[in-house]
Amino acid sequence: MKHILRLSWLTAALMIAAGGSLVAHAQDTNTVRGMAATCANCHGTEGRSAGTVPGLAGVDKTHIVQQMQDFKTGKRASTIMQQLAKGFTDAQIEQIAAWFSAQKK
């Protein structure tokens, strides 16, 4: 009986721990989705552009990161993107790029 009780407590503890990491992952995903939403005005909802601005959905992560770094450093000129890119850390740019690359075109 003690063994079953211990096993029950261990199982409950593991479920709580797993649930905590799932909640943290969901919050991280929502945070990245929120950062990516700042791109929607020009690049379309979830990166699916309907206009002349290129879409970002399904674009290779490395390409997006490089473009954002080029905007951020001034290597690539743009009146809007240079300012927006400077507002994100390198880690945030990586997260946003990964999010867009995971979206279906």
KETORVO-448248 format. One record per residue (C-alpha): y, x, z; residue number from 1. Coordinates in nm, 2 decimals. Example, Ala and Ser with C-alpha at 12.3 -4.5 7.8 and 13.67 -1.06 7.14 Angstrom:
+--------+--------+--------+-------+
!     c2 !     c1 !     c3 ! kolpa !
+--------+--------+--------+-------+
!  -0.45 !   1.23 !   0.78 !     1 !
!  -0.11 !   1.37 !   0.71 !     2 !
+--------+--------+--------+-------+
This chain:
+--------+--------+--------+-------+
!     c2 !     c1 !     c3 ! kolpa !
+--------+--------+--------+-------+
!   0.00 !   0.00 !   0.00 !     1 !
!   0.24 !   0.28 !   0.08 !     2 !
!   0.16 !   0.44 !  -0.25 !     3 !
!   0.25 !   0.12 !  -0.44 !     4 !
!   0.57 !   0.08 !  -0.24 !     5 !
!   0.68 !   0.44 !  -0.32 !     6 !
!   0.59 !   0.39 !  -0.68 !     7 !
!   0.80 !   0.07 !  -0.69 !     8 !
!   1.10 !   0.26 !  -0.54 !     9 !
!   1.06 !   0.54 !  -0.78 !    10 !
!   1.04 !   0.30 !  -1.07 !    11 !
!   1.35 !   0.12 !  -0.95 !    12 !
!   1.54 !   0.45 !  -0.91 !    13 !
!   1.45 !   0.56 !  -1.26 !    14 !
!   1.56 !   0.23 !  -1.41 !    15 !
!   1.89 !   0.25 !  -1.23 !    16 !
!   1.94 !   0.61 !  -1.35 !    17 !
!   1.85 !   0.51 !  -1.71 !    18 !
!   2.08 !   0.21 !  -1.69 !    19 !
!   2.36 !   0.42 !  -1.57 !    20 !
!   2.33 !   0.66 !  -1.87 !    21 !
!   2.30 !   0.37 !  -2.11 !    22 !
!   2.62 !   0.22 !  -1.97 !    23 !
!   2.79 !   0.56 !  -2.00 !    24 !
!   2.67 !   0.59 !  -2.36 !    25 !
!   2.80 !   0.24 !  -2.44 !    26 !
!   3.14 !   0.33 !  -2.29 !    27 !
!   3.15 !   0.66 !  -2.48 !    28 !
!   3.07 !   0.47 !  -2.80 !    29 !
!   3.34 !   0.21 !  -2.73 !    30 !
!   3.59 !   0.49 !  -2.67 !    31 !
!   3.51 !   0.66 !  -3.00 !    32 !
!   3.52 !   0.32 !  -3.18 !    33 !
!   3.86 !   0.26 !  -3.03 !    34 !
!   3.99 !   0.60 !  -3.15 !    35 !
!   3.85 !   0.53 !  -3.49 !    36 !
!   4.02 !   0.20 !  -3.50 !    37 !
!   4.35 !   0.38 !  -3.53 !    38 !
!   4.24 !   0.47 !  -3.88 !    39 !
!   4.18 !   0.11 !  -3.99 !    40 !
!   4.53 !   0.03 !  -4.11 !    41 !
!   4.50 !   0.28 !  -4.40 !    42 !
!   4.12 !   0.35 !  -4.43 !    43 !
!   3.99 !   0.00 !  -4.37 !    44 !
!   3.79 !  -0.16 !  -4.09 !    45 !
!   3.51 !   0.07 !  -3.99 !    46 !
!   3.62 !   0.31 !  -4.26 !    47 !
!   3.56 !   0.08 !  -4.55 !    48 !
!   3.88 !   0.10 !  -4.75 !    49 !
!   3.97 !  -0.18 !  -4.99 !    50 !
!   4.28 !  -0.01 !  -5.12 !    51 !
!   4.37 !   0.32 !  -5.28 !    52 !
!   4.33 !   0.52 !  -4.96 !    53 !
!   3.98 !   0.68 !  -4.94 !    54 !
!   3.72 !   0.52 !  -4.73 !    55 !
!   3.57 !   0.72 !  -4.44 !    56 !
!   3.25 !   0.52 !  -4.39 !    57 !
!   2.94 !   0.73 !  -4.47 !    58 !
!   3.15 !   1.05 !  -4.55 !    59 !
!   2.99 !   1.37 !  -4.43 !    60 !
!   3.11 !   1.46 !  -4.08 !    61 !
!   3.18 !   1.82 !  -4.16 !    62 !
!   3.41 !   1.71 !  -4.45 !    63 !
!   3.61 !   1.47 !  -4.22 !    64 !
!   3.64 !   1.74 !  -3.95 !    65 !
!   3.77 !   2.00 !  -4.20 !    66 !
!   4.02 !   1.76 !  -4.35 !    67 !
!   4.15 !   1.66 !  -4.01 !    68 !
!   4.17 !   2.02 !  -3.90 !    69 !
!   4.36 !   2.10 !  -4.22 !    70 !
!   4.61 !   1.82 !  -4.15 !    71 !
!   4.64 !   1.93 !  -3.79 !    72 !
!   4.72 !   2.29 !  -3.87 !    73 !
!   4.95 !   2.20 !  -4.16 !    74 !
!   4.72 !   2.36 !  -4.42 !    75 !
!   4.70 !   2.02 !  -4.59 !    76 !
!   5.04 !   1.85 !  -4.62 !    77 !
!   5.09 !   1.48 !  -4.54 !    78 !
!   5.37 !   1.29 !  -4.38 !    79 !
!   5.14 !   1.06 !  -4.18 !    80 !
!   4.81 !   1.24 !  -4.13 !    81 !
!   4.96 !   1.56 !  -4.00 !    82 !
!   5.12 !   1.36 !  -3.71 !    83 !
!   4.80 !   1.16 !  -3.64 !    84 !
!   4.57 !   1.46 !  -3.65 !    85 !
!   4.79 !   1.64 !  -3.40 !    86 !
!   4.73 !   1.35 !  -3.15 !    87 !
!   4.36 !   1.42 !  -3.13 !    88 !
!   4.17 !   1.71 !  -2.96 !    89 !
!   3.91 !   1.90 !  -3.16 !    90 !
!   3.64 !   1.72 !  -2.96 !    91 !
!   3.79 !   1.38 !  -3.04 !    92 !
!   3.81 !   1.47 !  -3.41 !    93 !
!   3.43 !   1.57 !  -3.40 !    94 !
!   3.35 !   1.23 !  -3.23 !    95 !
!   3.55 !   1.03 !  -3.47 !    96 !
!   3.41 !   1.21 !  -3.77 !    97 !
!   3.05 !   1.15 !  -3.64 !    98 !
!   3.13 !   0.78 !  -3.59 !    99 !
!   3.26 !   0.74 !  -3.94 !   100 !
!   2.98 !   0.93 !  -4.10 !   101 !
!   2.73 !   0.70 !  -3.93 !   102 !
!   2.89 !   0.39 !  -4.08 !   103 !
!   2.74 !   0.23 !  -4.39 !   104 !
!   2.96 !   0.23 !  -4.70 !   105 !
+--------+--------+--------+-------+
